[in-house]
Amino acid sequence: MSGFERPIPTRASFISGGIPGCIADGTAGSSIADREAVRQAEATRISEPSMPRDYTVPPQREAARACASSAQVAVGPSRRIVFGSHDLSNAETYHRWFNDRELHHYNCDRRFVPTTLSETIEALKRSWIRSSADCERYAVYTAGDRRLIGQADIYDISPDNRRARVGLEIGEKEFWGRGLGREILDEILEGAFLRLGQHRAEAVIYAFNERSLRLFQRAGFVREGCLRERLDRDGVFHDEYLLGLIDSEWRNHRGTL
């Protein structure tokens, strides 16, 4: 489950069950507004993806980072994926993910309503393109051809308590089942514990998302609680699980891999 914000449909969209420019299967039509949105996205394209290791830590996090500096562990980058910036030139890829019912089922707690490309671009501009004081957002690319395949984030960062939540999503389904989720999660945790100096990482995962539960538990996370019937998915209520991982547990777990 990811902490990323997806486009918020208008009230009229909730009432009607659809939005102008979209067809019944959730694929956006090519309206004039959408074509203009693509043009604007290309005109405001952001620079090539930057590696997370080069990310400048905001001043308010320097103290937390210093807490971990004496215990840092030397690690190498993932062999198959790299983190980078969210780029408006990839808006059509994100738009396809946003309108995918299966991805929505596992990653979003709102009712599924198809969104326009313009709404996707506005969501990217509003909360995905830039990291903030309490949230770092990354696009995930293949290491070889730099193809966008997913997203990852460290969010709800609490410098006072040295804790943060983590999330990830692989939007390109052809990359499911290849072990890339673990590589992405390892990179996120390295950033949270080593670079940001967090003491604790958390994740909230839907109870029916068994693949994600296995992924996080294999990475050392412990299931700490159950938020009962917290998610309404198509009229059926589901539990959500709270998982946690302490920095010392993470270091010990990494030493056994």
N, C-alpha and C positions, 0 to 999 in steps of 0.2 A: 504494500500500500504506500502510495506516495503522498507527500505534502504539497504537491503542485496544485495550483488553482487552475481549473478548467473554465472555459467560458460559461458565464451565468446566463441562461436563457431569460428572455423577457417574460413578464407576467402573461402576456398574450400567448406566448409560446407554450406555457404550461397549460393554459386553458384549451388551446386548439390541438395540442399534441404535435405540432410541427411549425416550421418557420418558412416564410416565403423563400424560394430559391432552392428548396430541398425536396427530394423525392421520397417516396414511402420507405425505401430501404435505408434511409439515413445518409445517403450520399448527397453532398451539396451540389446544386445545379450551378451552371456558369452564368451567373447574373452579371449585369453591368457593374454593380457595386463590387462583386467579387473580383472581376477583372481589374478594376481600378485599385482594389486592395493589393493585388499581386504587383501591379506596377509600382505602387508606393513602397511595398516591401523591398522590391529590388532597388529602388532609389535610396532607401535608407539602410542598405545592407551593412551589417556590422563586420568588422575585420575577421580574419581567419581564426578558428578556434584556438584559445590559449590554454596551455596545460595548467591544471590546478596547482601543481607544485610551485608555479610562478605567481600565484595569487597573493596579493598584498594583504596582510592581516590588518583589519581596522584597528586603530589605536585602542579602542575599548577592550580589545581581546589580547593585547600584548601581555598583560599580567597572567592571564590564563595560559597563554602559550608558554610563558617562562616556567610555569609550574611543571611542565612536562619535558622541558629541554634537557634536564639532567638524566632522564630515563629513556631517551629516544632510542629506537631500535632501527638499525640500518635495513632498508628494504629496497627492492627493485620495482620498477613499474610493471604493470600487467603486460603480458606478452601480446594480448589480442585486442585490447580496448584502450582508448585514451579519453580523458575528460576534456571538455572544451566549453565554449560559450554557446548559449542559445542564440541562434542566428535567424533573423527574419526571412532570410532567403530560403529557409527550410519550412516556411509557414504551411505549405501545402502538405508536407509530411505530417506535421503536428495536427493539421486539420483532419487528415485521414484517421489518425489515432483517436482524436476527440470524437469522431463519428463511428467508431468501432464499438459495437455493443459488448463484445467479449472483454475488451480492455476496460471499458467503463464498469463492467460487472465486478472486476477485481480491484479497481483503483479509485472509484469515485463513490461518495456517499449521497449524491443527489440523484434524483430521477433522470433517466436518460431522455434527453431531448436533442435532436440533431441541431448542430450549430452552423452558422455561415462562416465562410473564410474570413470575412471582415471581423466577426466576433473572435475568431481564433487569433487574428493579428492583434486585436486590442488586448486580449488576455496576455499574449506574449509581451507586449509593450508594458503592460501594467505590472506584471509580477514575475515574469520569467527571465527577461533579458538581463536585469541587473540584480546582483546580490545585495542584501540589506544587512543591517546590524544583527538581525536575529535569524537570517536565512541565507544559505548559499545554494545556488541552483546550477546544475551542470547538465550539458548535453553529453551523451555518450556516443562515441564514434568508433568504428573499427580502426585498428591501428594501421592497417595496410592502405586501404583506399579512402579512409576518412569518411565512411558512410555513416550517416546518422541512424542509430538503431534503438536508442532509448534515452532515458533521463534519470538523474539521481539528485538527491538533495539532502542537505543537513539543515534542519529547520527547528523552530522553537528553541533557539540557542539561548541558554540562560547563563551569562557570565558569572553571576553571583553564586549560582549553584553548580556551575561547571557540568551542565547536562545539556543534551540535545536529542532531538528525534531524527531518525534517518529513514529514507525511503528510496525506492527505485522502481523503474518500469522498463521492460524491454518491449518497445512498440512494434518492432519488426518481428513477426511471429516465426519467420523462417530461422531465426536465431534462438528460438526456445529450445530447451533440452540440450544445449551444447556446453553447459557449465559456465556461461558468461555471467549469469546472475551472481555467482560466487565471486568472480573476479571484480565485478562492479561493487559488490558489498565490501569486499576487502579494501578496495580503494577508498570507499566512503569512510570506513572505520579508521583507516590510517589517517585520513584527513581530520576526523573528529578527535581522535586520541593523541596523535603526535603533533599535528600542526596547530590545532585549536586548543589542545590541552584540556579536553573534556574529561571528567571523571566517570561519567555515565552516559551511555547511549540507550535510547528507547525506540521501540517500534510498536505500532498498533496495526494488527492484521486481522482481517475478517476470518472467522472460524472456518468458513468453507474453502478458504484459500490454502489448501493443504501443501501445495508446492512451495509457497512462500514461507509457511511455518517450518517446513523441513530445512529450507535454505538458511533461515536465521538461526535455528537451533543448531545446525551443523557448524555455524560460525561462532557458536558459544553462547548465544542468547538463551536466557532462562524465561520460561513462561511464568509470569508473576501474578497475573490476575485475569479475571474474565468480566468483561462489561456485558452483562446479560441483555439479550434482545435489544441491542443498541442500533442496529441497522435494519431499515425497512427496505427490502429488495422485492419489488413487485408484489407487495401485500404480505410478504412473509418476513417475520422478524428473525434476525440472526445475531449471534454473539460476536463480540470482538475481543481479541486477546491482547493483553499488554505484555510485551517482552522487554527485558532489560539486560544490559551487559555492562559490567564494571571494568575500568581500565586494566586493573590487575588481572582479572579473569581473561580479558582479551589477550594480554601479553603471554599469559601462561598457555592459552589455547593455541596461539600462533607458534609457540615453541614446540608443540607436538605435531605440527603439520609436516 
